[in-house]
Amino acid sequence: MAAAEPPGAGALPQLAESLLCQLQENFEALTEKITLRMEEMGERIDDLEKHVADLMTEAGIENTDEESRH
């Protein structure tokens, strides 16, 4: 005699699939947000480095860090 499935057990795989799809969508959206923020922060750091270099040039200070990179 085979064991009977509990009521609603047939919907469990569909529910799990739906949940996994929602998690995937949320993960992709979060990944996109994080990537965008990282790109924005990179641009801000680049701007900050340029402004610091400009201020150092105005002050007549050599940028020894910049020279050591070349």
mmCIF file as gemmi writes it, N, C-alpha and C atoms, coordinates in Angstrom:
data_model
loop_
_atom_site.group_PDB
_atom_site.id
_atom_site.type_symbol
_atom_site.label_atom_id
_atom_site.label_alt_id
_atom_site.label_comp_id
_atom_site.label_asym_id
_atom_site.label_entity_id
_atom_site.label_seq_id
_atom_site.pdbx_PDB_ins_code
_atom_site.Cartn_x
_atom_site.Cartn_y
_atom_site.Cartn_z
_atom_site.occupancy
_atom_site.B_iso_or_equiv
_atom_site.pdbx_formal_charge
_atom_site.auth_seq_id
_atom_site.auth_asym_id
_atom_site.pdbx_PDB_model_num
ATOM 1 N N . MET Axp A 1 ? 0.843 -1.189 0 1 0 ? 1 A 1
ATOM 2 C CA . MET Axp A 1 ? 0 0 0 1 0 ? 1 A 1
ATOM 3 C C . MET Axp A 1 ? 0.885 1.248 0 1 0 ? 1 A 1
ATOM 4 N N . ALA Axp A 2 ? 0.692 2.117 -0.947 1 0 ? 2 A 1
ATOM 5 C CA . ALA Axp A 2 ? 1.5 3.325 -1.069 1 0 ? 2 A 1
ATOM 6 C C . ALA Axp A 2 ? 0.998 4.389 -0.099 1 0 ? 2 A 1
ATOM 7 N N . ALA Axp A 3 ? 1.947 5.177 0.414 1 0 ? 3 A 1
ATOM 8 C CA . ALA Axp A 3 ? 1.597 6.249 1.349 1 0 ? 3 A 1
ATOM 9 C C . ALA Axp A 3 ? 0.926 7.381 0.568 1 0 ? 3 A 1
ATOM 10 N N . ALA Axp A 4 ? -0.141 7.897 1.095 1 0 ? 4 A 1
ATOM 11 C CA . ALA Axp A 4 ? -0.868 8.993 0.448 1 0 ? 4 A 1
ATOM 12 C C . ALA Axp A 4 ? -0.13 10.307 0.704 1 0 ? 4 A 1
ATOM 13 N N . GLU Axp A 5 ? -0.105 11.17 -0.318 1 0 ? 5 A 1
ATOM 14 C CA . GLU Axp A 5 ? 0.518 12.489 -0.161 1 0 ? 5 A 1
ATOM 15 C C . GLU Axp A 5 ? -0.402 13.375 0.667 1 0 ? 5 A 1
ATOM 16 N N . PRO Axp A 6 ? 0.196 14.198 1.524 1 0 ? 6 A 1
ATOM 17 C CA . PRO Axp A 6 ? -0.644 15.144 2.279 1 0 ? 6 A 1
ATOM 18 C C . PRO Axp A 6 ? -1.248 16.171 1.323 1 0 ? 6 A 1
ATOM 19 N N . PRO Axp A 7 ? -2.383 16.739 1.692 1 0 ? 7 A 1
ATOM 20 C CA . PRO Axp A 7 ? -3.017 17.745 0.836 1 0 ? 7 A 1
ATOM 21 C C . PRO Axp A 7 ? -2.069 18.916 0.575 1 0 ? 7 A 1
ATOM 22 N N . GLY Axp A 8 ? -1.996 19.353 -0.656 1 0 ? 8 A 1
ATOM 23 C CA . GLY Axp A 8 ? -1.153 20.5 -1.006 1 0 ? 8 A 1
ATOM 24 C C . GLY Axp A 8 ? 0.286 20.132 -1.295 1 0 ? 8 A 1
ATOM 25 N N . ALA Axp A 9 ? 0.671 18.87 -1.153 1 0 ? 9 A 1
ATOM 26 C CA . ALA Axp A 9 ? 2.065 18.468 -1.366 1 0 ? 9 A 1
ATOM 27 C C . ALA Axp A 9 ? 2.464 18.632 -2.827 1 0 ? 9 A 1
ATOM 28 N N . GLY Axp A 10 ? 1.52 18.529 -3.738 1 0 ? 10 A 1
ATOM 29 C CA . GLY Axp A 10 ? 1.819 18.698 -5.158 1 0 ? 10 A 1
ATOM 30 C C . GLY Axp A 10 ? 2.206 20.126 -5.503 1 0 ? 10 A 1
ATOM 31 N N . ALA Axp A 11 ? 1.766 21.085 -4.716 1 0 ? 11 A 1
ATOM 32 C CA . ALA Axp A 11 ? 2.072 22.494 -4.97 1 0 ? 11 A 1
ATOM 33 C C . ALA Axp A 11 ? 3.424 22.895 -4.387 1 0 ? 11 A 1
ATOM 34 N N . LEU Axp A 12 ? 4.014 22.048 -3.571 1 0 ? 12 A 1
ATOM 35 C CA . LEU Axp A 12 ? 5.276 22.388 -2.915 1 0 ? 12 A 1
ATOM 36 C C . LEU Axp A 12 ? 6.406 22.656 -3.908 1 0 ? 12 A 1
ATOM 37 N N . PRO Axp A 13 ? 6.605 21.828 -4.929 1 0 ? 13 A 1
ATOM 38 C CA . PRO Axp A 13 ? 7.668 22.139 -5.893 1 0 ? 13 A 1
ATOM 39 C C . PRO Axp A 13 ? 7.451 23.477 -6.605 1 0 ? 13 A 1
ATOM 40 N N . GLN Axp A 14 ? 6.206 23.789 -6.933 1 0 ? 14 A 1
ATOM 41 C CA . GLN Axp A 14 ? 5.91 25.075 -7.585 1 0 ? 14 A 1
ATOM 42 C C . GLN Axp A 14 ? 6.203 26.236 -6.639 1 0 ? 14 A 1
ATOM 43 N N . LEU Axp A 15 ? 5.855 26.069 -5.377 1 0 ? 15 A 1
ATOM 44 C CA . LEU Axp A 15 ? 6.116 27.098 -4.382 1 0 ? 15 A 1
ATOM 45 C C . LEU Axp A 15 ? 7.616 27.307 -4.212 1 0 ? 15 A 1
ATOM 46 N N . ALA Axp A 16 ? 8.367 26.214 -4.157 1 0 ? 16 A 1
ATOM 47 C CA . ALA Axp A 16 ? 9.821 26.31 -4.022 1 0 ? 16 A 1
ATOM 48 C C . ALA Axp A 16 ? 10.418 27.003 -5.244 1 0 ? 16 A 1
ATOM 49 N N . GLU Axp A 17 ? 9.953 26.644 -6.43 1 0 ? 17 A 1
ATOM 50 C CA . GLU Axp A 17 ? 10.448 27.263 -7.661 1 0 ? 17 A 1
ATOM 51 C C . GLU Axp A 17 ? 10.155 28.757 -7.682 1 0 ? 17 A 1
ATOM 52 N N . SER Axp A 18 ? 8.956 29.13 -7.26 1 0 ? 18 A 1
ATOM 53 C CA . SER Axp A 18 ? 8.576 30.536 -7.202 1 0 ? 18 A 1
ATOM 54 C C . SER Axp A 18 ? 9.465 31.298 -6.225 1 0 ? 18 A 1
ATOM 55 N N . LEU Axp A 19 ? 9.707 30.71 -5.075 1 0 ? 19 A 1
ATOM 56 C CA . LEU Axp A 19 ? 10.557 31.342 -4.071 1 0 ? 19 A 1
ATOM 57 C C . LEU Axp A 19 ? 11.977 31.511 -4.595 1 0 ? 19 A 1
ATOM 58 N N . LEU Axp A 20 ? 12.5 30.49 -5.248 1 0 ? 20 A 1
ATOM 59 C CA . LEU Axp A 20 ? 13.847 30.583 -5.815 1 0 ? 20 A 1
ATOM 60 C C . LEU Axp A 20 ? 13.932 31.664 -6.891 1 0 ? 20 A 1
ATOM 61 N N . CYS Axp A 21 ? 12.9 31.789 -7.7 1 0 ? 21 A 1
ATOM 62 C CA . CYS Axp A 21 ? 12.871 32.843 -8.726 1 0 ? 21 A 1
ATOM 63 C C . CYS Axp A 21 ? 12.87 34.23 -8.091 1 0 ? 21 A 1
ATOM 64 N N . GLN Axp A 22 ? 12.076 34.391 -7.038 1 0 ? 22 A 1
ATOM 65 C CA . GLN Axp A 22 ? 12.035 35.679 -6.339 1 0 ? 22 A 1
ATOM 66 C C . GLN Axp A 22 ? 13.393 35.999 -5.72 1 0 ? 22 A 1
ATOM 67 N N . LEU Axp A 23 ? 14.029 35.007 -5.123 1 0 ? 23 A 1
ATOM 68 C CA . LEU Axp A 23 ? 15.345 35.217 -4.536 1 0 ? 23 A 1
ATOM 69 C C . LEU Axp A 23 ? 16.359 35.604 -5.611 1 0 ? 23 A 1
ATOM 70 N N . GLN Axp A 24 ? 16.301 34.943 -6.757 1 0 ? 24 A 1
ATOM 71 C CA . GLN Axp A 24 ? 17.205 35.249 -7.862 1 0 ? 24 A 1
ATOM 72 C C . GLN Axp A 24 ? 17.001 36.683 -8.339 1 0 ? 24 A 1
ATOM 73 N N . GLU Axp A 25 ? 15.755 37.1 -8.491 1 0 ? 25 A 1
ATOM 74 C CA . GLU Axp A 25 ? 15.457 38.469 -8.922 1 0 ? 25 A 1
ATOM 75 C C . GLU Axp A 25 ? 15.976 39.489 -7.914 1 0 ? 25 A 1
ATOM 76 N N . ASN Axp A 26 ? 15.744 39.218 -6.631 1 0 ? 26 A 1
ATOM 77 C CA . ASN Axp A 26 ? 16.22 40.132 -5.589 1 0 ? 26 A 1
ATOM 78 C C . ASN Axp A 26 ? 17.743 40.192 -5.569 1 0 ? 26 A 1
ATOM 79 N N . PHE Axp A 27 ? 18.39 39.05 -5.732 1 0 ? 27 A 1
ATOM 80 C CA . PHE Axp A 27 ? 19.843 38.995 -5.749 1 0 ? 27 A 1
ATOM 81 C C . PHE Axp A 27 ? 20.396 39.792 -6.932 1 0 ? 27 A 1
ATOM 82 N N . GLU Axp A 28 ? 19.789 39.629 -8.112 1 0 ? 28 A 1
ATOM 83 C CA . GLU Axp A 28 ? 20.242 40.358 -9.29 1 0 ? 28 A 1
ATOM 84 C C . GLU Axp A 28 ? 20.06 41.867 -9.118 1 0 ? 28 A 1
ATOM 85 N N . ALA Axp A 29 ? 18.946 42.276 -8.534 1 0 ? 29 A 1
ATOM 86 C CA . ALA Axp A 29 ? 18.706 43.706 -8.301 1 0 ? 29 A 1
ATOM 87 C C . ALA Axp A 29 ? 19.722 44.267 -7.31 1 0 ? 29 A 1
ATOM 88 N N . LEU Axp A 30 ? 20.001 43.52 -6.259 1 0 ? 30 A 1
ATOM 89 C CA . LEU Axp A 30 ? 20.974 43.955 -5.263 1 0 ? 30 A 1
ATOM 90 C C . LEU Axp A 30 ? 22.371 44.024 -5.869 1 0 ? 30 A 1
ATOM 91 N N . THR Axp A 31 ? 22.711 43.044 -6.683 1 0 ? 31 A 1
ATOM 92 C CA . THR Axp A 31 ? 24.012 43.043 -7.356 1 0 ? 31 A 1
ATOM 93 C C . THR Axp A 31 ? 24.158 44.271 -8.246 1 0 ? 31 A 1
ATOM 94 N N . GLU Axp A 32 ? 23.099 44.604 -8.965 1 0 ? 32 A 1
ATOM 95 C CA . GLU Axp A 32 ? 23.123 45.784 -9.839 1 0 ? 32 A 1
ATOM 96 C C . GLU Axp A 32 ? 23.318 47.062 -9.025 1 0 ? 32 A 1
ATOM 97 N N . LYS Axp A 33 ? 22.613 47.166 -7.896 1 0 ? 33 A 1
ATOM 98 C CA . LYS Axp A 33 ? 22.754 48.349 -7.037 1 0 ? 33 A 1
ATOM 99 C C . LYS Axp A 33 ? 24.172 48.467 -6.497 1 0 ? 33 A 1
ATOM 100 N N . ILE Axp A 34 ? 24.728 47.362 -6.036 1 0 ? 34 A 1
ATOM 101 C CA . ILE Axp A 34 ? 26.073 47.377 -5.473 1 0 ? 34 A 1
ATOM 102 C C . ILE Axp A 34 ? 27.092 47.754 -6.541 1 0 ? 34 A 1
ATOM 103 N N . THR Axp A 35 ? 26.949 47.191 -7.733 1 0 ? 35 A 1
ATOM 104 C CA . THR Axp A 35 ? 27.865 47.504 -8.826 1 0 ? 35 A 1
ATOM 105 C C . THR Axp A 35 ? 27.803 48.986 -9.177 1 0 ? 35 A 1
ATOM 106 N N . LEU Axp A 36 ? 26.596 49.529 -9.249 1 0 ? 36 A 1
ATOM 107 C CA . LEU Axp A 36 ? 26.425 50.946 -9.549 1 0 ? 36 A 1
ATOM 108 C C . LEU Axp A 36 ? 27.076 51.811 -8.47 1 0 ? 36 A 1
ATOM 109 N N . ARG Axp A 37 ? 26.857 51.454 -7.21 1 0 ? 37 A 1
ATOM 110 C CA . ARG Axp A 37 ? 27.458 52.222 -6.113 1 0 ? 37 A 1
ATOM 111 C C . ARG Axp A 37 ? 28.985 52.161 -6.162 1 0 ? 37 A 1
ATOM 112 N N . MET Axp A 38 ? 29.523 50.989 -6.482 1 0 ? 38 A 1
ATOM 113 C CA . MET Axp A 38 ? 30.974 50.852 -6.571 1 0 ? 38 A 1
ATOM 114 C C . MET Axp A 38 ? 31.535 51.705 -7.703 1 0 ? 38 A 1
ATOM 115 N N . GLU Axp A 39 ? 30.844 51.75 -8.829 1 0 ? 39 A 1
ATOM 116 C CA . GLU Axp A 39 ? 31.27 52.588 -9.945 1 0 ? 39 A 1
ATOM 117 C C . GLU Axp A 39 ? 31.222 54.066 -9.558 1 0 ? 39 A 1
ATOM 118 N N . GLU Axp A 40 ? 30.155 54.463 -8.857 1 0 ? 40 A 1
ATOM 119 C CA . GLU Axp A 40 ? 30.032 55.849 -8.404 1 0 ? 40 A 1
ATOM 120 C C . GLU Axp A 40 ? 31.158 56.198 -7.433 1 0 ? 40 A 1
ATOM 121 N N . MET Axp A 41 ? 31.45 55.296 -6.514 1 0 ? 41 A 1
ATOM 122 C CA . MET Axp A 41 ? 32.52 55.548 -5.552 1 0 ? 41 A 1
ATOM 123 C C . MET Axp A 41 ? 33.872 55.633 -6.263 1 0 ? 41 A 1
ATOM 124 N N . GLY Axp A 42 ? 34.085 54.799 -7.26 1 0 ? 42 A 1
ATOM 125 C CA . GLY Axp A 42 ? 35.324 54.856 -8.033 1 0 ? 42 A 1
ATOM 126 C C . GLY Axp A 42 ? 35.486 56.203 -8.716 1 0 ? 42 A 1
ATOM 127 N N . GLU Axp A 43 ? 34.394 56.703 -9.3 1 0 ? 43 A 1
ATOM 128 C CA . GLU Axp A 43 ? 34.43 58.017 -9.951 1 0 ? 43 A 1
ATOM 129 C C . GLU Axp A 43 ? 34.713 59.116 -8.925 1 0 ? 43 A 1
ATOM 130 N N . ARG Axp A 44 ? 34.105 59.014 -7.762 1 0 ? 44 A 1
ATOM 131 C CA . ARG Axp A 44 ? 34.324 60.026 -6.724 1 0 ? 44 A 1
ATOM 132 C C . ARG Axp A 44 ? 35.762 60.001 -6.234 1 0 ? 44 A 1
ATOM 133 N N . ILE Axp A 45 ? 36.331 58.812 -6.099 1 0 ? 45 A 1
ATOM 134 C CA . ILE Axp A 45 ? 37.733 58.692 -5.674 1 0 ? 45 A 1
ATOM 135 C C . ILE Axp A 45 ? 38.647 59.291 -6.739 1 0 ? 45 A 1
ATOM 136 N N . ASP Axp A 46 ? 38.368 59 -8.01 1 0 ? 46 A 1
ATOM 137 C CA . ASP Axp A 46 ? 39.166 59.575 -9.096 1 0 ? 46 A 1
ATOM 138 C C . ASP Axp A 46 ? 39.113 61.102 -9.06 1 0 ? 46 A 1
ATOM 139 N N . ASP Axp A 47 ? 37.907 61.653 -8.878 1 0 ? 47 A 1
ATOM 140 C CA . ASP Axp A 47 ? 37.758 63.108 -8.789 1 0 ? 47 A 1
ATOM 141 C C . ASP Axp A 47 ? 38.527 63.668 -7.595 1 0 ? 47 A 1
ATOM 142 N N . LEU Axp A 48 ? 38.437 62.995 -6.472 1 0 ? 48 A 1
ATOM 143 C CA . LEU Axp A 48 ? 39.134 63.444 -5.279 1 0 ? 48 A 1
ATOM 144 C C . LEU Axp A 48 ? 40.644 63.44 -5.5 1 0 ? 48 A 1
ATOM 145 N N . GLU Axp A 49 ? 41.166 62.374 -6.113 1 0 ? 49 A 1
ATOM 146 C CA . GLU Axp A 49 ? 42.603 62.309 -6.403 1 0 ? 49 A 1
ATOM 147 C C . GLU Axp A 49 ? 43.023 63.452 -7.322 1 0 ? 49 A 1
ATOM 148 N N . LYS Axp A 50 ? 42.188 63.747 -8.329 1 0 ? 50 A 1
ATOM 149 C CA . LYS Axp A 50 ? 42.512 64.84 -9.253 1 0 ? 50 A 1
ATOM 150 C C . LYS Axp A 50 ? 42.524 66.175 -8.52 1 0 ? 50 A 1
ATOM 151 N N . HIS Axp A 51 ? 41.517 66.404 -7.656 1 0 ? 51 A 1
ATOM 152 C CA . HIS Axp A 51 ? 41.464 67.664 -6.923 1 0 ? 51 A 1
ATOM 153 C C . HIS Axp A 51 ? 42.644 67.804 -5.967 1 0 ? 51 A 1
ATOM 154 N N . VAL Axp A 52 ? 43.02 66.731 -5.312 1 0 ? 52 A 1
ATOM 155 C CA . VAL Axp A 52 ? 44.169 66.777 -4.407 1 0 ? 52 A 1
ATOM 156 C C . VAL Axp A 52 ? 45.435 67.084 -5.201 1 0 ? 52 A 1
ATOM 157 N N . ALA Axp A 53 ? 45.593 66.428 -6.354 1 0 ? 53 A 1
ATOM 158 C CA . ALA Axp A 53 ? 46.767 66.694 -7.198 1 0 ? 53 A 1
ATOM 159 C C . ALA Axp A 53 ? 46.789 68.145 -7.656 1 0 ? 53 A 1
ATOM 160 N N . ASP Axp A 54 ? 45.62 68.679 -8.031 1 0 ? 54 A 1
ATOM 161 C CA . ASP Axp A 54 ? 45.537 70.084 -8.45 1 0 ? 54 A 1
ATOM 162 C C . ASP Axp A 54 ? 45.918 71.016 -7.302 1 0 ? 54 A 1
ATOM 163 N N . LEU Axp A 55 ? 45.422 70.737 -6.104 1 0 ? 55 A 1
ATOM 164 C CA . LEU Axp A 55 ? 45.756 71.568 -4.939 1 0 ? 55 A 1
ATOM 165 C C . LEU Axp A 55 ? 47.248 71.501 -4.626 1 0 ? 55 A 1
ATOM 166 N N . MET Axp A 56 ? 47.814 70.308 -4.754 1 0 ? 56 A 1
ATOM 167 C CA . MET Axp A 56 ? 49.247 70.164 -4.496 1 0 ? 56 A 1
ATOM 168 C C . MET Axp A 56 ? 50.062 70.946 -5.525 1 0 ? 56 A 1
ATOM 169 N N . THR Axp A 57 ? 49.604 70.936 -6.776 1 0 ? 57 A 1
ATOM 170 C CA . THR Axp A 57 ? 50.285 71.694 -7.821 1 0 ? 57 A 1
ATOM 171 C C . THR Axp A 57 ? 50.201 73.184 -7.526 1 0 ? 57 A 1
ATOM 172 N N . GLU Axp A 58 ? 49.022 73.639 -7.124 1 0 ? 58 A 1
ATOM 173 C CA . GLU Axp A 58 ? 48.848 75.055 -6.781 1 0 ? 58 A 1
ATOM 174 C C . GLU Axp A 58 ? 49.729 75.449 -5.608 1 0 ? 58 A 1
ATOM 175 N N . ALA Axp A 59 ? 49.905 74.532 -4.67 1 0 ? 59 A 1
ATOM 176 C CA . ALA Axp A 59 ? 50.709 74.824 -3.486 1 0 ? 59 A 1
ATOM 177 C C . ALA Axp A 59 ? 52.202 74.645 -3.749 1 0 ? 59 A 1
ATOM 178 N N . GLY Axp A 60 ? 52.534 74.119 -4.92 1 0 ? 60 A 1
ATOM 179 C CA . GLY Axp A 60 ? 53.939 73.93 -5.254 1 0 ? 60 A 1
ATOM 180 C C . GLY Axp A 60 ? 54.544 72.692 -4.612 1 0 ? 60 A 1
ATOM 181 N N . ILE Axp A 61 ? 53.706 71.757 -4.251 1 0 ? 61 A 1
ATOM 182 C CA . ILE Axp A 61 ? 54.168 70.512 -3.624 1 0 ? 61 A 1
ATOM 183 C C . ILE Axp A 61 ? 54.23 69.442 -4.707 1 0 ? 61 A 1
ATOM 184 N N . GLU Axp A 62 ? 55.361 68.726 -4.743 1 0 ? 62 A 1
ATOM 185 C CA . GLU Axp A 62 ? 55.475 67.645 -5.716 1 0 ? 62 A 1
ATOM 186 C C . GLU Axp A 62 ? 54.66 66.455 -5.246 1 0 ? 62 A 1
ATOM 187 N N . ASN Axp A 63 ? 54.061 65.772 -6.194 1 0 ? 63 A 1
ATOM 188 C CA . ASN Axp A 63 ? 53.277 64.572 -5.89 1 0 ? 63 A 1
ATOM 189 C C . ASN Axp A 63 ? 54.196 63.361 -6.006 1 0 ? 63 A 1
ATOM 190 N N . THR Axp A 64 ? 54.877 63.025 -4.913 1 0 ? 64 A 1
ATOM 191 C CA . THR Axp A 64 ? 55.837 61.923 -4.932 1 0 ? 64 A 1
ATOM 192 C C . THR Axp A 64 ? 55.142 60.592 -5.146 1 0 ? 64 A 1
ATOM 193 N N . ASP Axp A 65 ? 53.923 60.448 -4.709 1 0 ? 65 A 1
ATOM 194 C CA . ASP Axp A 65 ? 53.171 59.203 -4.912 1 0 ? 65 A 1
ATOM 195 C C . ASP Axp A 65 ? 52.915 58.992 -6.39 1 0 ? 65 A 1
ATOM 196 N N . GLU Axp A 66 ? 52.553 60.023 -7.089 1 0 ? 66 A 1
ATOM 197 C CA . GLU Axp A 66 ? 52.283 59.935 -8.529 1 0 ? 66 A 1
ATOM 198 C C . GLU Axp A 66 ? 53.566 59.577 -9.285 1 0 ? 66 A 1
ATOM 199 N N . GLU Axp A 67 ? 54.69 60.185 -8.886 1 0 ? 67 A 1
ATOM 200 C CA . GLU Axp A 67 ? 55.954 59.909 -9.555 1 0 ? 67 A 1
ATOM 201 C C . GLU Axp A 67 ? 56.42 58.482 -9.34 1 0 ? 67 A 1
ATOM 202 N N . SER Axp A 68 ? 56.138 57.917 -8.181 1 0 ? 68 A 1
ATOM 203 C CA . SER Axp A 68 ? 56.59 56.56 -7.889 1 0 ? 68 A 1
ATOM 204 C C . SER Axp A 68 ? 55.794 55.516 -8.663 1 0 ? 68 A 1
ATOM 205 N N . ARG Axp A 69 ? 54.636 55.877 -9.163 1 0 ? 69 A 1
ATOM 206 C CA . ARG Axp A 69 ? 53.81 54.934 -9.947 1 0 ? 69 A 1
ATOM 207 C C . ARG Axp A 69 ? 54.358 54.774 -11.358 1 0 ? 69 A 1
ATOM 208 N N . HIS Axp A 70 ? 55.057 55.796 -11.863 1 0 ? 70 A 1
ATOM 209 C CA . HIS Axp A 70 ? 55.529 55.756 -13.271 1 0 ? 70 A 1
ATOM 210 C C . HIS Axp A 70 ? 56.852 55.092 -13.37 1 0 ? 70 A 1
